[in-house]
Amino acid sequence: MARTVVDIDDDALAAAAVELGTTTKVDTVNRALSLVGSRSERLAVLEALRIADDDLGDAPVMADAWR
């Protein structure tokens, strides 16, 4: 892992730590970078689900799904 010196907004870091559930600056920054880096992958999965030819949008099928 490379060591990099960078100025970070303390308020933004604290907010990110709360959102991510992290407890250290290093964990917060690494988790945030990981999430941003994998964002396009997650969006692609959501898009695949959106355009999937399934029965989720078929009201009669869904009405009988739990019977």
N, C-alpha and C positions, 0 to 999 in steps of 0.2 A: 504494500500500500504506500502510495506517495504521500509525502508530508508537504502541505501547502499552507502558506500564511495568507489569510484573507480576512477582510473586515466584514462582519456579519451584523445585520440589524438585530439587536438584542430582543426587541419586542416581537419581531417576525420569528426569530428562533424559538422564543418561549411559546408562541402560539402554535408553531409547528410541532413542538415537543408534546404539547397537550393533545393536539389532534392525532399525533402518531403514537402516543403512549410511550414515548422514549424518555430516558432519564439523564442522558448525557449529551453534550453538544455533538460529539463524534457520532453517536448513534442516530441523533436527529438528522444531521446533515447526510449521513450515508443512507438512511432510510428514505429521506426526501428525494435524494438523487436517484435511488433505485426505483422509486415510484414514478418519477418523471421519465426515467429512461425506459420503463416498460409501458408507458401510457398508450402508445400506438398499438401495442399488442392487445391490451385490454379493450381498446376501442374497436379493434378488428373483430374480436370475439362478440362484442355487443352488436356490431353491425351484422355479423353472420346470424345471430339469433333473431335480429329484427327482420331480416329478409328470408328467413327459413320458411319453407313450406310446411307449416304444421297446423294443428287444430286449435291452437291457443286463441285465435281470433274468431273461431266458429262457435257462436253462442249456443246452438243446440247441442253440439258435442260437449262443450264445457258444462252445460247444465246437467248432463248425464254422467259427467266424469266422477262424481263422488257418490254415485248410487250403487 
